[in-house]
Every structure is written in C-alpha cells, then in structure tokens.
Amino acid sequence: MKKFRASFVEETVIDGDAGVIGRIRIKPSSVMWKPKGRGKFHSVSLDKFARWITDPDTEAKKVMK
C-alpha cells in the first residue's frame, strides 16, 4: 500500500510574475490539478501518471536531484 505521513502534498503553481496558474495536489493514489478560478480538481491515478510521464512520447526529461 502506498501512503504519505500526511494525507496529501499540495503546492501553488505560479508563473514568472508570481501570478497563480493553479494548484497541484499529490496523493498516494493520484495526482490532481486545479487551474486558477476553477472549483474542482482534475485527477488521474498515480499509476496512470507514472506510465504517462515515463512514456518516450511525452519527451519528459530525466533530471538529477
């Protein structure tokens, strides 16, 4: 079973002028996105997100921490 110590992690995403573009929420079971001014989150399972982000067609880059 996947779990966090807290129920989720949420961050505000801003643009270069510190304007809010939305919020991202990461849960043990899903990744959620809510654009600014919207009342509800869009959600995708963590498994589906992991398959999408590692698919070569997304052109996601590997980065060093």
N, CA, C and O atoms as a GROMACS GRO file, in nm:
protein
  260
    1MET      N    1   0.083  -0.118   0.000
    1MET     CA    2   0.000   0.000   0.000
    1MET      C    3   0.088   0.125   0.000
    1MET      O    4   0.184   0.134   0.076
    2LYS      N    5   0.055   0.220  -0.086
    2LYS     CA    6   0.127   0.347  -0.091
    2LYS      C    7   0.061   0.446   0.005
    2LYS      O    8  -0.062   0.453   0.011
    3LYS      N    9   0.141   0.522   0.079
    3LYS     CA   10   0.083   0.622   0.168
    3LYS      C   11   0.186   0.729   0.202
    3LYS      O   12   0.307   0.707   0.191
    4PHE      N   13   0.138   0.844   0.244
    4PHE     CA   14   0.220   0.952   0.294
    4PHE      C   15   0.197   0.964   0.444
    4PHE      O   16   0.100   0.910   0.496
    5ARG      N   17   0.286   1.032   0.512
    5ARG     CA   18   0.261   1.062   0.654
    5ARG      C   19   0.142   1.157   0.665
    5ARG      O   20   0.058   1.142   0.753
    6ALA      N   21   0.136   1.254   0.575
    6ALA     CA   22   0.019   1.341   0.565
    6ALA      C   23  -0.072   1.284   0.457
    6ALA      O   24  -0.031   1.196   0.382
    7SER      N   25  -0.195   1.332   0.450
    7SER     CA   26  -0.288   1.275   0.352
    7SER      C   27  -0.258   1.316   0.210
    7SER      O   28  -0.290   1.243   0.116
    8PHE      N   29  -0.196   1.435   0.191
    8PHE     CA   30  -0.156   1.479   0.057
    8PHE      C   31  -0.056   1.592   0.069
    8PHE      O   32  -0.038   1.652   0.175
    9VAL      N   33   0.009   1.621  -0.044
    9VAL     CA   34   0.100   1.735  -0.055
    9VAL      C   35   0.040   1.826  -0.161
    9VAL      O   36   0.003   1.779  -0.269
   10GLU      N   37   0.029   1.955  -0.132
   10GLU     CA   38  -0.030   2.048  -0.228
   10GLU      C   39   0.060   2.170  -0.244
   10GLU      O   40   0.112   2.222  -0.146
   11GLU      N   41   0.076   2.214  -0.367
   11GLU     CA   42   0.158   2.330  -0.397
   11GLU      C   43   0.083   2.424  -0.491
   11GLU      O   44   0.003   2.380  -0.573
   12THR      N   45   0.110   2.552  -0.477
   12THR     CA   46   0.056   2.652  -0.569
   12THR      C   47   0.158   2.670  -0.680
   12THR      O   48   0.277   2.688  -0.654
   13VAL      N   49   0.112   2.667  -0.805
   13VAL     CA   50   0.198   2.684  -0.920
   13VAL      C   51   0.180   2.828  -0.969
   13VAL      O   52   0.068   2.874  -0.992
   14ILE      N   53   0.293   2.899  -0.984
   14ILE     CA   54   0.289   3.039  -1.026
   14ILE      C   55   0.367   3.058  -1.155
   14ILE      O   56   0.451   2.976  -1.191
   15ASP      N   57   0.337   3.168  -1.225
   15ASP     CA   58   0.412   3.198  -1.346
   15ASP      C   59   0.530   3.289  -1.310
   15ASP      O   60   0.555   3.313  -1.192
   16GLY      N   61   0.602   3.338  -1.409
   16GLY     CA   62   0.721   3.419  -1.386
   16GLY      C   63   0.695   3.550  -1.314
   16GLY      O   64   0.787   3.608  -1.257
   17ASP      N   65   0.571   3.598  -1.316
   17ASP     CA   66   0.535   3.723  -1.248
   17ASP      C   67   0.471   3.697  -1.112
   17ASP      O   68   0.409   3.787  -1.055
   18ALA      N   69   0.484   3.577  -1.061
   18ALA     CA   70   0.426   3.533  -0.933
   18ALA      C   71   0.274   3.531  -0.936
   18ALA      O   72   0.210   3.536  -0.831
   19GLY      N   73   0.217   3.524  -1.056
   19GLY     CA   74   0.072   3.507  -1.068
   19GLY      C   75   0.037   3.360  -1.056
   19GLY      O   76   0.109   3.275  -1.109
   20VAL      N   77  -0.070   3.330  -0.989
   20VAL     CA   78  -0.112   3.190  -0.969
   20VAL      C   79  -0.171   3.135  -1.098
   20VAL      O   80  -0.257   3.197  -1.160
   21ILE      N   81  -0.122   3.015  -1.139
   21ILE     CA   82  -0.182   2.946  -1.254
   21ILE      C   83  -0.268   2.829  -1.209
   21ILE      O   84  -0.359   2.787  -1.280
   22GLY      N   85  -0.240   2.776  -1.092
   22GLY     CA   86  -0.321   2.665  -1.042
   22GLY      C   87  -0.258   2.601  -0.921
   22GLY      O   88  -0.161   2.651  -0.863
   23ARG      N   89  -0.316   2.487  -0.883
   23ARG     CA   90  -0.266   2.411  -0.769
   23ARG      C   91  -0.248   2.265  -0.812
   23ARG      O   92  -0.330   2.211  -0.886
   24ILE      N   93  -0.140   2.203  -0.763
   24ILE     CA   94  -0.118   2.061  -0.787
   24ILE      C   95  -0.123   1.992  -0.652
   24ILE      O   96  -0.063   2.039  -0.554
   25ARG      N   97  -0.194   1.882  -0.646
   25ARG     CA   98  -0.206   1.804  -0.523
   25ARG      C   99  -0.162   1.662  -0.553
   25ARG      O  100  -0.209   1.602  -0.650
   26ILE      N  101  -0.073   1.609  -0.472
   26ILE     CA  102  -0.022   1.474  -0.492
   26ILE      C  103  -0.066   1.390  -0.373
   26ILE      O  104  -0.038   1.422  -0.258
   27LYS      N  105  -0.136   1.282  -0.404
   27LYS     CA  106  -0.183   1.188  -0.304
   27LYS      C  107  -0.116   1.053  -0.329
   27LYS      O  108  -0.057   1.033  -0.435
   28PRO      N  109  -0.123   0.962  -0.235
   28PRO     CA  110  -0.063   0.830  -0.259
   28PRO      C  111  -0.127   0.757  -0.377
   28PRO      O  112  -0.064   0.671  -0.438
   29SER      N  113  -0.252   0.790  -0.408
   29SER     CA  114  -0.322   0.719  -0.514
   29SER      C  115  -0.342   0.801  -0.642
   29SER      O  116  -0.378   0.745  -0.745
   30SER      N  117  -0.317   0.934  -0.637
   30SER     CA  118  -0.347   1.015  -0.754
   30SER      C  119  -0.267   1.145  -0.759
   30SER      O  120  -0.209   1.189  -0.659
   31VAL      N  121  -0.267   1.205  -0.877
   31VAL     CA  122  -0.211   1.338  -0.898
   31VAL      C  123  -0.330   1.423  -0.945
   31VAL      O  124  -0.405   1.383  -1.034
   32MET      N  125  -0.345   1.541  -0.884
   32MET     CA  126  -0.461   1.625  -0.914
   32MET      C  127  -0.415   1.764  -0.956
   32MET      O  128  -0.314   1.814  -0.907
   33TRP      N  129  -0.490   1.826  -1.047
   33TRP     CA  130  -0.458   1.959  -1.097
   33TRP      C  131  -0.585   2.044  -1.097
   33TRP      O  132  -0.690   2.000  -1.144
   34LYS      N  133  -0.575   2.167  -1.043
   34LYS     CA  134  -0.688   2.260  -1.046
   34LYS      C  135  -0.638   2.393  -1.101
   34LYS      O  136  -0.560   2.462  -1.035
   35PRO      N  137  -0.683   2.430  -1.221
   35PRO     CA  138  -0.645   2.560  -1.276
   35PRO      C  139  -0.704   2.673  -1.192
   35PRO      O  140  -0.807   2.656  -1.127
   36LYS      N  141  -0.638   2.788  -1.192
   36LYS     CA  142  -0.686   2.905  -1.118
   36LYS      C  143  -0.830   2.936  -1.160
   36LYS      O  144  -0.865   2.933  -1.278
   37GLY      N  145  -0.913   2.967  -1.061
   37GLY     CA  146  -1.050   3.006  -1.087
   37GLY      C  147  -1.146   2.890  -1.107
   37GLY      O  148  -1.265   2.912  -1.129
   38ARG      N  149  -1.098   2.769  -1.100
   38ARG     CA  150  -1.185   2.652  -1.116
   38ARG      C  151  -1.216   2.594  -0.979
   38ARG      O  152  -1.134   2.601  -0.888
   39GLY      N  153  -1.333   2.538  -0.965
   39GLY     CA  154  -1.377   2.487  -0.835
   39GLY      C  155  -1.336   2.344  -0.806
   39GLY      O  156  -1.332   2.304  -0.690
   40LYS      N  157  -1.305   2.268  -0.910
   40LYS     CA  158  -1.275   2.126  -0.889
   40LYS      C  159  -1.142   2.088  -0.950
   40LYS      O  160  -1.094   2.151  -1.045
   41PHE      N  161  -1.082   1.984  -0.895
   41PHE     CA  162  -0.956   1.929  -0.945
   41PHE      C  163  -0.981   1.831  -1.058
   41PHE      O  164  -1.084   1.764  -1.061
   42HIS      N  165  -0.887   1.822  -1.150
   42HIS     CA  166  -0.878   1.712  -1.247
   42HIS      C  167  -0.790   1.608  -1.180
   42HIS      O  168  -0.690   1.643  -1.116
   43SER      N  169  -0.823   1.481  -1.193
   43SER     CA  170  -0.748   1.377  -1.122
   43SER      C  171  -0.712   1.262  -1.215
   43SER      O  172  -0.788   1.227  -1.306
   44VAL      N  173  -0.594   1.205  -1.192
   44VAL     CA  174  -0.550   1.085  -1.264
   44VAL      C  175  -0.481   0.995  -1.162
   44VAL      O  176  -0.417   1.044  -1.070
   45SER      N  177  -0.495   0.865  -1.180
   45SER     CA  178  -0.432   0.773  -1.084
   45SER      C  179  -0.280   0.787  -1.089
   45SER      O  180  -0.224   0.824  -1.192
   46LEU      N  181  -0.216   0.758  -0.978
   46LEU     CA  182  -0.070   0.766  -0.972
   46LEU      C  183  -0.008   0.667  -1.070
   46LEU      O  184   0.094   0.698  -1.132
   47ASP      N  185  -0.066   0.550  -1.085
   47ASP     CA  186  -0.014   0.450  -1.180
   47ASP      C  187  -0.023   0.502  -1.324
   47ASP      O  188   0.071   0.487  -1.402
   48LYS      N  189  -0.137   0.562  -1.359
   48LYS     CA  190  -0.153   0.616  -1.495
   48LYS      C  191  -0.058   0.733  -1.519
   48LYS      O  192   0.000   0.745  -1.627
   49PHE      N  193  -0.040   0.818  -1.419
   49PHE     CA  194   0.055   0.930  -1.430
   49PHE      C  195   0.196   0.876  -1.451
   49PHE      O  196   0.269   0.927  -1.536
   50ALA      N  197   0.236   0.774  -1.375
   50ALA     CA  198   0.371   0.718  -1.386
   50ALA      C  199   0.394   0.660  -1.526
   50ALA      O  200   0.501   0.677  -1.584
   51ARG      N  201   0.294   0.591  -1.581
   51ARG     CA  202   0.307   0.538  -1.718
   51ARG      C  203   0.320   0.652  -1.819
   51ARG      O  204   0.401   0.644  -1.911
   52TRP      N  205   0.239   0.757  -1.803
   52TRP     CA  206   0.242   0.870  -1.896
   52TRP      C  207   0.375   0.944  -1.891
   52TRP      O  208   0.434   0.971  -1.995
   53ILE      N  209   0.422   0.978  -1.772
   53ILE     CA  210   0.543   1.061  -1.761
   53ILE      C  211   0.669   0.987  -1.806
   53ILE      O  212   0.765   1.050  -1.848
   54THR      N  213   0.668   0.854  -1.799
   54THR     CA  214   0.786   0.777  -1.842
   54THR      C  215   0.776   0.730  -1.987
   54THR      O  216   0.871   0.671  -2.038
   55ASP      N  217   0.664   0.756  -2.055
   55ASP     CA  218   0.648   0.721  -2.196
   55ASP      C  219   0.738   0.812  -2.280
   55ASP      O  220   0.733   0.934  -2.264
   56PRO      N  221   0.818   0.757  -2.370
   56PRO     CA  222   0.906   0.841  -2.452
   56PRO      C  223   0.832   0.948  -2.534
   56PRO      O  224   0.889   1.052  -2.564
   57ASP      N  225   0.706   0.923  -2.569
   57ASP     CA  226   0.629   1.020  -2.647
   57ASP      C  227   0.604   1.150  -2.573
   57ASP      O  228   0.579   1.252  -2.637
   58THR      N  229   0.608   1.150  -2.439
   58THR     CA  230   0.588   1.274  -2.363
   58THR      C  231   0.709   1.364  -2.371
   58THR      O  232   0.700   1.484  -2.345
   59GLU      N  233   0.823   1.308  -2.407
   59GLU     CA  234   0.951   1.380  -2.413
   59GLU      C  235   0.989   1.440  -2.278
   59GLU      O  236   1.061   1.540  -2.272
   60ALA      N  237   0.942   1.378  -2.168
   60ALA     CA  238   0.983   1.421  -2.035
   60ALA      C  239   1.131   1.391  -2.017
   60ALA      O  240   1.179   1.285  -2.057
   61LYS      N  241   1.201   1.482  -1.958
   61LYS     CA  242   1.346   1.469  -1.938
   61LYS      C  243   1.376   1.413  -1.800
   61LYS      O  244   1.309   1.447  -1.703
   62LYS      N  245   1.477   1.327  -1.791
   62LYS     CA  246   1.527   1.281  -1.661
   62LYS      C  247   1.613   1.392  -1.603
   62LYS      O  248   1.693   1.452  -1.674
   63VAL      N  249   1.597   1.418  -1.475
   63VAL     CA  250   1.674   1.525  -1.411
   63VAL      C  251   1.743   1.470  -1.286
   63VAL      O  252   1.697   1.374  -1.225
   64MET      N  253   1.852   1.532  -1.252
   64MET     CA  254   1.924   1.494  -1.130
   64MET      C  255   1.872   1.580  -1.016
   64MET      O  256   1.842   1.698  -1.036
   65LYS      N  257   1.860   1.522  -0.901
   65LYS     CA  258   1.816   1.599  -0.784
   65LYS      C  259   1.933   1.667  -0.722
   65LYS      O  260   1.918   1.737  -0.622
   0.00000   0.00000   0.00000
